[in-house]
């Protein structure tokens, strides 16, 4: 399991995945090795920058208020799980 702790790390993993897909495709197409290398390098750089931009501009912007609300509460993990279990039980009782 890969633990992603930063926005930059997430964008690099996305770029690495895209580069691996392009490299595999170009290998199957029997492309010249230096063309494959250049294309993979370009794909890595472009995808990393675009992914970082998207994560910073949209995802982090939308999640920041949610995290600030959750982290402002002094609630422990076991309390959250117990609340979720009770909500689940209540919704099951309403259905029956």
SERO-4910 file (N, C-alpha, C, O; in steps of 0.05 Angstrom, whole numbers):
BEGIN
 pado doro    nc1    nc2    nc3   cac1   cac2   cac3    cc1    cc2    cc3    oc1    oc2    oc3
  Unk    A     17    -24      0      0      0      0     18     25      0     37     26     15
  Unk    A     11     43    -17     26     68    -19     11     90     -3    -12     94     -6
  Unk    A     26    102     15     15    124     31     23    150     19     46    157     17
  Unk    A      3    166     11      8    192     -2      2    213     19    -20    215     29
  Unk    A     22    229     26     19    249     47     18    277     37      9    295     51
  Unk    A     27    282     12     27    309      2     14    311    -26     10    290    -39
  Unk    A      7    335    -33     -5    339    -60     16    333    -82      9    322   -103
  Unk    A     41    340    -76     62    335    -96     66    305   -100     70    295   -122
  Unk    A     65    290    -78     68    261    -79     46    248    -95     51    230   -111
  Unk    A     22    258    -91     -1    247   -106      2    253   -136     -3    235   -152
  Unk    A     11    277   -143     14    283   -171     36    267   -184     35    260   -207
  Unk    A     57    261   -169     79    245   -179     70    216   -184     79    204   -203
  Unk    A     54    205   -166     44    178   -170     25    176   -194     26    157   -209
  Unk    A      9    197   -198     -9    197   -221      8    199   -247      2    185   -266
  Unk    A     29    216   -246     46    218   -270     61    192   -275     65    184   -298
  Unk    A     70    179   -254     84    153   -257     66    132   -270     74    117   -287
  Unk    A     41    131   -261     22    112   -272     17    118   -302     17    100   -319
  Unk    A     13    144   -309      9    151   -337     33    144   -354     30    135   -376
  Unk    A     57    149   -343     82    143   -357     84    113   -362     93    104   -383
  Unk    A     77     97   -342     79     68   -345     60     58   -367     66     40   -382
  Unk    A     36     70   -368     17     62   -388     27     69   -416     25     53   -435
  Unk    A     38     93   -419     49    102   -445     73     85   -453     76     77   -476
  Unk    A     91     79   -434    114     62   -439    106     34   -448    117     23   -467
  Unk    A     86     23   -435     76     -3   -443     64     -3   -470     68    -22   -486
  Unk    A     48     17   -476     36     19   -502     56     23   -524     54     10   -545
  Unk    A     76     40   -519     96     44   -540    114     20   -544    124     15   -566
  Unk    A    118      5   -522    134    -20   -525    118    -40   -542    130    -54   -558
  Unk    A     92    -42   -538     76    -60   -554     75    -52   -583     72    -69   -601
  Unk    A     78    -26   -588     78    -15   -616    105    -17   -629    109     -8   -651
  Unk    A    125    -27   -614    153    -30   -624    164     -3   -633    176     -1   -655
  Unk    A    161     17   -617    172     44   -623    202     43   -616    212     27   -601
  Unk    A    217     61   -629    245     64   -624    250     72   -595    234     88   -584
  Unk    A    271     62   -582    275     66   -553    277     95   -546    267    104   -525
  Unk    A    291    111   -563    295    140   -555    269    155   -559    265    175   -544
  Unk    A    252    147   -577    226    161   -580    209    154   -556    195    172   -545
  Unk    A    210    129   -547    195    121   -524    204    136   -499    188    145   -483
  Unk    A    231    139   -497    242    153   -474    233    183   -474    226    194   -453
  Unk    A    235    195   -497    227    224   -499    197    228   -493    189    246   -479
  Unk    A    181    211   -505    152    213   -501    145    208   -471    128    222   -460
  Unk    A    157    188   -459    152    182   -431    160    205   -413    146    212   -394
  Unk    A    183    217   -419    192    240   -403    173    263   -405    166    276   -385
  Unk    A    164    268   -430    145    290   -434    118    285   -420    106    302   -408
  Unk    A    109    260   -422     83    253   -410     86    256   -379     67    265   -366
  Unk    A    108    247   -368    112    249   -339    110    278   -330     97    284   -310
  Unk    A    125    295   -343    126    323   -335     99    336   -338     89    350   -320
  Unk    A     86    332   -361     60    345   -366     39    335   -347     24    351   -335
  Unk    A     37    309   -343     16    298   -325     21    306   -297      2    312   -282
  Unk    A     47    307   -288     53    315   -260     44    344   -256     32    350   -235
  Unk    A     50    361   -274     43    389   -271     12    394   -272      1    409   -256
  Unk    A     -1    380   -291    -30    383   -293    -44    372   -268    -62    384   -258
  Unk    A    -35    348   -259    -47    336   -235    -43    353   -211    -61    356   -194
  Unk    A    -19    364   -208    -14    382   -185    -31    407   -186    -42    416   -165
  Unk    A    -35    418   -210    -52    442   -213    -80    435   -205    -93    450   -190
  Unk    A    -90    412   -215   -118    404   -209   -122    399   -179   -141    407   -168
  Unk    A   -103    385   -167   -105    379   -139   -104    405   -122   -121    408   -104
  Unk    A    -86    423   -129    -84    448   -113   -108    466   -118   -118    478    -99
  Unk    A   -117    467   -142   -138    487   -149   -166    477   -140   -182    493   -130
  Unk    A   -172    452   -145   -199    442   -140   -203    424   -116   -219    429    -99
  Unk    A   -187    403   -116   -192    383    -95   -185    394    -67   -202    391    -49
  Unk    A   -162    405    -64   -154    416    -38   -173    439    -30   -178    442     -6
  Unk    A   -181    455    -49   -199    477    -43   -226    467    -33   -238    479    -15
  Unk    A   -236    445    -43   -262    434    -35   -259    419     -8   -278    419      8
  Unk    A   -236    405     -4   -234    389     20   -224    404     45   -229    395     67
  Unk    A   -212    427     41   -201    442     63   -223    450     84   -218    446    108
  Unk    A   -246    460     75   -267    466     95   -277    442    110   -283    443    134
  Unk    A   -278    419     96   -287    395    109   -268    386    131   -276    380    153
  Unk    A   -242    386    124   -222    378    144   -221    397    167   -216    389    190
  Unk    A   -224    423    162   -223    442    184   -246    438    203   -243    441    227
  Unk    A   -269    430    193   -292    425    210   -287    399    227   -292    399    251
  Unk    A   -278    379    213   -273    353    226   -251    356    247   -254    345    269
  Unk    A   -230    369    240   -207    371    259   -212    391    281   -199    390    302
  Unk    A   -232    409    278   -238    428    299   -253    414    322   -253    424    345
  Unk    A   -267    392    316   -281    377    336   -261    360    352   -243    349    341
  Unk    A   -266    358    378   -249    342    394   -262    314    397   -272    307    418
  Unk    A   -260    299    375   -273    273    374   -252    252    368   -235    256    351
  Unk    A   -253    230    382   -235    208    377   -246    189    356   -271    189    351
  Unk    A   -229    173    344   -238    155    322   -259    136    331   -278    131    317
  Unk    A   -256    125    355   -276    105    364   -304    118    368   -324    105    365
  Unk    A   -304    144    375   -330    158    378   -343    162    350   -367    160    348
  Unk    A   -327    167    330   -338    171    303   -350    144    293   -372    144    282
  Unk    A   -336    122    298   -346     96    290   -371     89    304   -390     77    292
  Unk    A   -373     95    330   -397     89    345   -421    105    335   -443     96    334
  Unk    A   -416    131    328   -437    147    317   -446    136    290   -470    136    285
  Unk    A   -428    128    274   -435    117    247   -451     91    250   -470     86    235
  Unk    A   -444     74    270   -458     50    274   -487     55    283   -506     42    274
  Unk    A   -490     75    301   -517     82    310   -534     94    288   -558     89    286
  Unk    A   -521    110    271   -536    121    248   -545     99    229   -567     99    219
  Unk    A   -527     79    225   -534     56    208   -557     40    220   -575     31    205
  Unk    A   -556     36    246   -578     21    259   -604     36    257   -625     24    252
  Unk    A   -603     62    261   -628     77    260   -640     77    232   -664     75    229
  Unk    A   -623     78    211   -633     78    184   -644     51    177   -663     49    162
  Unk    A   -632     29    188   -643      3    184   -670     -1    197   -688    -13    186
  Unk    A   -673     10    221   -699      8    235   -720     23    221   -743     15    220
  Unk    A   -714     46    209   -733     62    194   -742     47    169   -766     49    161
  Unk    A   -725     32    156   -732     17    132   -751     -6    139   -768    -13    123
  Unk    A   -747    -18    163   -764    -41    170   -789    -31    181   -807    -46    189
***
